[in-house]
Amino acid sequence: MYGEAKKLHLIEEILKVENDEILSEVETLLANSKLRAIGRKDFNDFSGLLTNTEADEFEKIIKEGCETININDWK
């Protein structure tokens, strides 16, 4: 099922639900889905999210974790 058919199927299933807790969860799920943008992000959208200090710390953690070779890990 694609697009409109899938939506209609979901509506039919929701109409059958008699449990208020389940309906509340569906309502919450729909509300949360509106908060998140779905789709591709431009790399520039992430620019400025970290302070220079946070970026430096992040880079240090990556270097320490990725540039260390533990010979026993290959056994």
N, C-alpha and C positions, 0 to 999 in steps of 0.2 A: 504494500500500500504506500502510496506517495501523496504528499501534499494534502489536498482537500479531503481525499478519501480517508486518510489517516486521522485528520482532525475530526471528521464526522464519526469515525469509529470510537475515538476517545470520548467525544461528547456522549455518545450512546452508552458507553461503559460508565461514565460519571453519573448519568441519569439513573442508573441502576443501584448506585451506592446509597445505602441508608445509614451508614455509620458516620456520625458527625466528626469523629476523630480523623477518619480517612479524608473526609472532605476538607477539613482544616489543613491537613498535610498537603493536599493538592493545591489549595489556595496559597499556602506558604511557598510551595515550589514555584507556582506561577509568579508570585510577587518577587521572589528572588531572581527568577530568570530575567525579569525586566531590568534588574540592577546590573547584570553582566552583559557587556557587549560581546556579541559572537561574531567572529570573523577575523580576518587578518589584521594584524597591527603593524603600523609603520615603526621601524626601529627608532625613529626620532621621538616617538611617544614615550619612550623609556628614558630619554635624556633628562638629566637633572633629578632623577629619583633618589639617588644616593648623594650624600655629602662627600667631599673630597676625602675626609677621614674614613668614612664607611667604604668608599671605593678602594682606598689604599689597604684597608684591613681585609677586604674581600680578595683583592689581588694577592696579598700575602698568604692567606689561607689556601688559595688555589695553588700557588707556587709550592708551598710546604706539602700539600697533599698529593699533588700531581707529579712533582718532580722527584719524589722519593720512590726508589725501587727496593722492594723487599723480595729478595731471591727466593725465600720460602713460599711466597704466594704462588709461584709457578709449579709447585710440586703437586 
